[in-house]
Amino acid sequence: MTSKLKSVFTFSLLLMFLTACASAPRTESSLQETNSLAYVLDDARDSAKTHGTDRVLVVFDIDNTLMAMKQGLGSDQWYDWQSRLQLTDPCDARLVSDRLAVQGALFYVSAMRPTQADAAELVQRLQDDGLKVIALTSRGPDFRLATFRELRRNGFSFYASAIGPERGYPEVFVPAGGTRDARYEDGVFMTAGQNKGTMLRALLDKTGTPWPAVIVMADDKERNLRAVMETFQGSGTTVHAWRYSREDGAVNSFDRDKAAELWLQIRPPLRQVLTMLGRDNFFFPEYTPPQGCGD
């Protein structure tokens, strides 16, 4: 064989090897980052071609993944800031008395926007392919009405692509391995801040859903993705975890003082609504400084 033919032969083998590597499906759990849900769609579709649509489960977080608050006040980043503030400086005047209750009130009166213009369309395309697609959120059952309102208003529905019984479960329940009430309704699992890996496993078992060959999951928080990866490690279920970064700019530029000022402005009218119409839809306590913090 001439040197020229050897070079052509070697190049052909290399090209075949690289092509095979590029098209080979992932067989191990992995964590990647993306600023577009289109990559999640492509991954789920590729996984379905390899394993079948009935053996792939697609899981989306809601806050800062599918939708985001139109203002910083009441957002995920606001809640995280308030949580840190409670630990580091409980006398800070910007701290609210009950951040979970306040966030619930803000969910009720606020609107949300899609994280990207085609977010609902991309989810719908997966559903049209026949894939099982659900939402897994750290929001608790108390926020279900505002959550479903905003999902519907932004074009999201998980009812037709849900796992488990039709419409889910009519009552709250404490999932296996959990300690707080959760709710699963119309393909949306509201887990009240509990470990998402434990919660997803509990949901699969409660609904009698065979563990999928592949879980494709998108979430803006890496810790949630790692929790799912750890839960299913060694189980035969591969987790394709996608850390969604599109809202990072909004998170990093969150203005604490502006959010605190807006809360001071909106708190009186919300208190007036509570006084005049009752607490059926939201409630938050009057601000009381922690003991030892003064007035």
Buried (B, 14 or more C-beta within 10 A) or exposed (E): EEEEEEEEEEEEEEEEEEEEEEEEEBEEBEBEEBBBBBBBBBBBBBBBEBBEBEBBBBBBBBBBBBBBBEBBBBBBBBBBBBEEBBEEEEEEEBBBEBBBBBBBBBBBBBEBBBBBEBBBBBBBBBBEBEBBBBBBBBBBBBBBEBBBBBBEEBEBBBEEBBBBEEEBBEEBBEBEBBEEBBBBBBBBBBBBBBBBBBBBBBBBEBBEEEBBBBBBBBBBBEEBBBBBBBBBEEEEBBBBBBBBBBBBEBBEEBEBEEBBEBBEEBBEEBEEBBEEEEEEBBBBEEBEEEEEEEE
